């Protein structure tokens, strides 16, 4: 079986095209169209609201755990 020089080799050669690091924030902005259309201020308000909701959920759970102890 002859190997054509124009085809890539199956030996596991790695060719680096570019270093395309995407931050976590950019990943979510690209993945969800509703977030993509928001401005920086709107995203900050949304993050704050989500954190506030999570804080209240965790506060309730921790309080219940301490009461059951």
VMD Tcl script that builds the backbone (N, CA, C; Angstrom):
set m [mol new atoms 207]
animate dup $m
set s [atomselect $m all]
$s set {name element resname resid chain x y z} {
  {N N UNK 1 A 0.836 -1.175 0.000}
  {CA C UNK 1 A 0.000 0.000 0.000}
  {C C UNK 1 A 0.883 1.241 0.000}
  {N N UNK 2 A 0.786 2.025 -1.011}
  {CA C UNK 2 A 1.604 3.223 -1.144}
  {C C UNK 2 A 0.881 4.410 -0.512}
  {N N UNK 3 A 1.656 5.270 0.122}
  {CA C UNK 3 A 1.095 6.465 0.749}
  {C C UNK 3 A 1.346 7.645 -0.165}
  {N N UNK 4 A 0.278 8.328 -0.535}
  {CA C UNK 4 A 0.386 9.510 -1.373}
  {C C UNK 4 A 0.898 10.660 -0.510}
  {N N UNK 5 A 1.847 11.411 -1.004}
  {CA C UNK 5 A 2.437 12.519 -0.242}
  {C C UNK 5 A 1.462 13.672 -0.027}
  {N N UNK 6 A 0.397 13.766 -0.822}
  {CA C UNK 6 A -0.547 14.860 -0.687}
  {C C UNK 6 A -1.565 14.628 0.430}
  {N N UNK 7 A -1.766 13.381 0.824}
  {CA C UNK 7 A -2.726 13.085 1.892}
  {C C UNK 7 A -2.028 13.159 3.239}
  {N N UNK 8 A -2.749 13.542 4.299}
  {CA C UNK 8 A -2.126 13.602 5.623}
  {C C UNK 8 A -1.786 12.203 6.113}
  {N N UNK 9 A -0.725 12.111 6.847}
  {CA C UNK 9 A -0.270 10.828 7.380}
  {C C UNK 9 A -1.105 10.420 8.583}
  {N N UNK 10 A -1.233 9.139 8.771}
  {CA C UNK 10 A -1.998 8.590 9.880}
  {C C UNK 10 A -1.123 8.382 11.117}
  {N N UNK 11 A 0.088 8.902 11.140}
  {CA C UNK 11 A 1.027 8.653 12.230}
  {C C UNK 11 A 0.781 9.530 13.443}
  {N N UNK 12 A -0.216 10.386 13.427}
  {CA C UNK 12 A -0.521 11.217 14.588}
  {C C UNK 12 A 0.185 12.555 14.565}
  {N N UNK 13 A 0.507 13.045 13.398}
  {CA C UNK 13 A 1.120 14.367 13.317}
  {C C UNK 13 A 0.144 15.423 13.806}
  {N N UNK 14 A 0.643 16.394 14.529}
  {CA C UNK 14 A -0.187 17.479 15.019}
  {C C UNK 14 A 0.226 18.752 14.304}
  {N N UNK 15 A -0.748 19.372 13.678}
  {CA C UNK 15 A -0.506 20.628 12.987}
  {C C UNK 15 A -1.288 21.695 13.733}
  {N N UNK 16 A -0.575 22.687 14.243}
  {CA C UNK 16 A -1.224 23.760 14.997}
  {C C UNK 16 A -1.666 24.839 14.034}
  {N N UNK 17 A -2.986 25.049 13.978}
  {CA C UNK 17 A -3.518 26.064 13.071}
  {C C UNK 17 A -3.446 27.423 13.732}
  {N N UNK 18 A -4.042 27.532 14.943}
  {CA C UNK 18 A -3.993 28.776 15.681}
  {C C UNK 18 A -4.346 28.485 17.132}
  {N N UNK 19 A -3.994 29.364 17.985}
  {CA C UNK 19 A -4.311 29.218 19.402}
  {C C UNK 19 A -5.621 29.962 19.654}
  {N N UNK 20 A -6.726 29.233 19.672}
  {CA C UNK 20 A -8.056 29.850 19.760}
  {C C UNK 20 A -8.643 29.627 21.147}
  {N N UNK 21 A -8.089 30.276 22.142}
  {CA C UNK 21 A -8.617 30.198 23.497}
  {C C UNK 21 A -9.860 31.073 23.591}
  {N N UNK 22 A -10.950 30.509 24.086}
  {CA C UNK 22 A -12.190 31.251 24.276}
  {C C UNK 22 A -12.487 31.247 25.763}
  {N N UNK 23 A -12.701 32.436 26.316}
  {CA C UNK 23 A -12.999 32.508 27.740}
  {C C UNK 23 A -14.380 31.939 28.005}
  {N N UNK 24 A -14.641 31.628 29.264}
  {CA C UNK 24 A -15.918 31.041 29.643}
  {C C UNK 24 A -17.074 31.998 29.355}
  {N N UNK 25 A -16.869 33.270 29.618}
  {CA C UNK 25 A -17.918 34.260 29.364}
  {C C UNK 25 A -18.234 34.347 27.867}
  {N N UNK 26 A -17.208 34.363 27.040}
  {CA C UNK 26 A -17.428 34.427 25.597}
  {C C UNK 26 A -18.103 33.165 25.082}
  {N N UNK 27 A -17.789 32.014 25.695}
  {CA C UNK 27 A -18.407 30.755 25.302}
  {C C UNK 27 A -19.914 30.814 25.513}
  {N N UNK 28 A -20.353 31.302 26.683}
  {CA C UNK 28 A -21.783 31.384 26.964}
  {C C UNK 28 A -22.466 32.431 26.093}
  {N N UNK 29 A -21.784 33.516 25.814}
  {CA C UNK 29 A -22.369 34.542 24.948}
  {C C UNK 29 A -22.568 34.013 23.535}
  {N N UNK 30 A -21.660 33.175 23.059}
  {CA C UNK 30 A -21.788 32.614 21.716}
  {C C UNK 30 A -22.850 31.516 21.678}
  {N N UNK 31 A -22.989 30.795 22.771}
  {CA C UNK 31 A -23.882 29.637 22.793}
  {C C UNK 31 A -25.356 30.021 22.919}
  {N N UNK 32 A -25.668 31.062 23.682}
  {CA C UNK 32 A -27.049 31.440 23.932}
  {C C UNK 32 A -27.379 32.770 23.265}
  {N N UNK 33 A -28.302 32.755 22.298}
  {CA C UNK 33 A -28.606 33.981 21.558}
  {C C UNK 33 A -29.217 35.090 22.420}
  {N N UNK 34 A -29.966 34.735 23.462}
  {CA C UNK 34 A -30.553 35.763 24.320}
  {C C UNK 34 A -29.479 36.556 25.056}
  {N N UNK 35 A -28.387 35.908 25.405}
  {CA C UNK 35 A -27.287 36.609 26.074}
  {C C UNK 35 A -26.457 37.411 25.086}
  {N N UNK 36 A -26.390 36.952 23.856}
  {CA C UNK 36 A -25.573 37.611 22.840}
  {C C UNK 36 A -26.064 39.025 22.558}
  {N N UNK 37 A -27.370 39.245 22.695}
  {CA C UNK 37 A -27.954 40.551 22.359}
  {C C UNK 37 A -27.905 41.544 23.516}
  {N N UNK 38 A -27.467 41.127 24.692}
  {CA C UNK 38 A -27.458 41.996 25.871}
  {C C UNK 38 A -26.212 42.877 25.880}
  {N N UNK 39 A -26.374 44.071 26.444}
  {CA C UNK 39 A -25.226 44.960 26.601}
  {C C UNK 39 A -24.464 44.561 27.865}
  {N N UNK 40 A -23.332 45.185 28.078}
  {CA C UNK 40 A -22.506 44.882 29.250}
  {C C UNK 40 A -23.263 45.197 30.545}
  {N N UNK 41 A -23.968 46.324 30.603}
  {CA C UNK 41 A -24.731 46.685 31.799}
  {C C UNK 41 A -25.864 45.695 32.061}
  {N N UNK 42 A -26.543 45.283 30.995}
  {CA C UNK 42 A -27.632 44.323 31.156}
  {C C UNK 42 A -27.110 42.976 31.645}
  {N N UNK 43 A -25.948 42.558 31.137}
  {CA C UNK 43 A -25.352 41.309 31.595}
  {C C UNK 43 A -24.940 41.394 33.059}
  {N N UNK 44 A -24.417 42.542 33.481}
  {CA C UNK 44 A -24.049 42.724 34.887}
  {C C UNK 44 A -25.268 42.645 35.797}
  {N N UNK 45 A -26.370 43.284 35.384}
  {CA C UNK 45 A -27.607 43.224 36.168}
  {C C UNK 45 A -28.147 41.800 36.237}
  {N N UNK 46 A -28.080 41.090 35.114}
  {CA C UNK 46 A -28.543 39.712 35.069}
  {C C UNK 46 A -27.702 38.813 35.971}
  {N N UNK 47 A -26.386 38.991 35.939}
  {CA C UNK 47 A -25.495 38.211 36.814}
  {C C UNK 47 A -25.799 38.469 38.282}
  {N N UNK 48 A -26.033 39.723 38.619}
  {CA C UNK 48 A -26.336 40.079 40.000}
  {C C UNK 48 A -27.654 39.445 40.446}
  {N N UNK 49 A -28.664 39.466 39.578}
  {CA C UNK 49 A -29.960 38.879 39.913}
  {C C UNK 49 A -29.857 37.363 40.090}
  {N N UNK 50 A -29.086 36.718 39.231}
  {CA C UNK 50 A -28.922 35.265 39.332}
  {C C UNK 50 A -28.186 34.906 40.625}
  {N N UNK 51 A -27.151 35.645 40.950}
  {CA C UNK 51 A -26.420 35.377 42.187}
  {C C UNK 51 A -27.286 35.595 43.418}
  {N N UNK 52 A -28.133 36.609 43.376}
  {CA C UNK 52 A -29.030 36.871 44.503}
  {C C UNK 52 A -30.004 35.701 44.690}
  {N N UNK 53 A -30.552 35.188 43.589}
  {CA C UNK 53 A -31.467 34.046 43.675}
  {C C UNK 53 A -30.751 32.810 44.207}
  {N N UNK 54 A -29.548 32.569 43.741}
  {CA C UNK 54 A -28.785 31.422 44.236}
  {C C UNK 54 A -28.445 31.566 45.719}
  {N N UNK 55 A -28.080 32.771 46.126}
  {CA C UNK 55 A -27.777 33.010 47.534}
  {C C UNK 55 A -28.970 32.672 48.419}
  {N N UNK 56 A -30.177 33.083 48.025}
  {CA C UNK 56 A -31.366 32.806 48.825}
  {C C UNK 56 A -31.669 31.310 48.855}
  {N N UNK 57 A -31.458 30.607 47.746}
  {CA C UNK 57 A -31.680 29.154 47.725}
  {C C UNK 57 A -30.700 28.454 48.664}
  {N N UNK 58 A -29.428 28.820 48.572}
  {CA C UNK 58 A -28.425 28.189 49.429}
  {C C UNK 58 A -28.624 28.557 50.891}
  {N N UNK 59 A -29.035 29.788 51.149}
  {CA C UNK 59 A -29.294 30.209 52.523}
  {C C UNK 59 A -30.402 29.364 53.140}
  {N N UNK 60 A -31.452 29.116 52.384}
  {CA C UNK 60 A -32.553 28.289 52.859}
  {C C UNK 60 A -32.083 26.859 53.149}
  {N N UNK 61 A -31.321 26.297 52.229}
  {CA C UNK 61 A -30.839 24.918 52.396}
  {C C UNK 61 A -29.912 24.813 53.603}
  {N N UNK 62 A -28.998 25.736 53.763}
  {CA C UNK 62 A -28.061 25.698 54.890}
  {C C UNK 62 A -28.803 25.881 56.207}
  {N N UNK 63 A -29.786 26.771 56.230}
  {CA C UNK 63 A -30.578 26.978 57.446}
  {C C UNK 63 A -31.329 25.700 57.816}
  {N N UNK 64 A -31.930 25.061 56.842}
  {CA C UNK 64 A -32.640 23.807 57.100}
  {C C UNK 64 A -31.689 22.712 57.599}
  {N N UNK 65 A -30.523 22.645 57.038}
  {CA C UNK 65 A -29.537 21.653 57.491}
  {C C UNK 65 A -29.123 21.910 58.930}
  {N N UNK 66 A -28.915 23.175 59.289}
  {CA C UNK 66 A -28.534 23.492 60.659}
  {C C UNK 66 A -29.676 23.207 61.642}
  {N N UNK 67 A -30.907 23.454 61.229}
  {CA C UNK 67 A -32.040 23.166 62.091}
  {C C UNK 67 A -32.225 21.663 62.302}
  {N N UNK 68 A -31.959 20.870 61.290}
  {CA C UNK 68 A -32.092 19.420 61.420}
  {C C UNK 68 A -30.979 18.811 62.248}
  {N N UNK 69 A -29.871 19.475 62.331}
  {CA C UNK 69 A -28.747 18.970 63.120}
  {C C UNK 69 A -29.126 19.014 64.581}
}
mol reanalyze $m
mol bondsrecalc $m
mol representation Tube
mol addrep $m
